[in-house]
Amino acid sequence: MSKVFVIPDVHLKPWMFDVATDQIEAGDYDRIVMLGDLVDDWNHEKDFDLYTETFHRTYEFLKKYPDTIYCIGNHDISYLYQAYETGYSPDARDLVVEGMNHIFNMLPEGNSAFIHRIDQVLFSHAGLTEQFVRRCFGGGPILEIDEMIARINQFQQDRIWRDDSVVWARPQYGSLRMYPVYWMQVVGHTPVEAPLSDNHGKLLTLDTFSTYEDGKPIGNEKFVWVDTQTEEWGIIDDRQ
């Protein structure tokens, strides 16, 4: 069994690591996966102390759990690409680039990437879609999934910075099909009120910590575990 503790989009909420640490220590987990988007939040573009605190708390967490897997999100990579989007802080760019590179260097080789596979479950920030696969790999013979993942993790901005990609897709809206259809995928990126399991249980969306522009939480702010062999999952009880 591979029981994974999943940390969804953080968006400048360093306190999430305190809650996560308490729950990890109280449970029994084989792996930890972060779904990306460590930085940026509504109306915090000038709050450099909050950016700094979030990075420092992340470093502390990764020192404690050095085999953590990180799925790079659109808000993370936007600073490396200098690609503007909602919440992007030009003034914080150097701070973010330095912080993200430090995280990538702290983690073992391969642990920070766009998409990861554990057993027959895919983890990424937004999800691997059929449209993205067709656009990037054409209509010829389909690659083995591990070779496809390896190639995607080497992609540059021209292929990643698109609406159908593993950092931008929103398949929850119904216009994009997942790929492969029979594999479970675990994603963040799209805010949900509670962990959302759709696509016949093959797509699990966990961005429950994001907020509205006024700072009010959108979701129930719950962490989730996923068993990557049985494809079972559950909300972690704060009282465990």
Salt bridges, closest charged atoms under 4 A:
ASP9 OD2 - HIS11 NE2 3.74
ASP9 OD2 - HIS125 NE2 3.91
ASP18 OD1 - ARG57 NE 3.03
ASP37 OD2 - HIS11 NE2 3.42
ASP37 OD2 - HIS125 NE2 3.05
ASP40 OD2 - HIS75 ND1 2.77
ASP41 OD2 - LYS13 NZ 3.54
ASP47 OD2 - HIS44 ND1 3.50
GLU60 OE1 - ARG57 NH1 3.49
ASP67 OD2 - ARG31 NH2 3.30
GLU85 OE1 - HIS75 NE2 3.29
ASP91 OD2 - LYS46 NZ 2.14
GLU130 OE1 - ARG134 NH1 2.98
GLU130 OE2 - ARG177 NH1 3.81
ASP146 OD1 - ARG117 NE 2.71
GLU147 OE2 - ARG151 NH2 2.79
ASP164 OD1 - ARG135 NH2 2.70
GLU231 OE1 - LYS202 NZ 2.90
ASP237 OD1 - ARG239 NE 3.12
ASP238 OD2 - LYS222 NZ 3.09
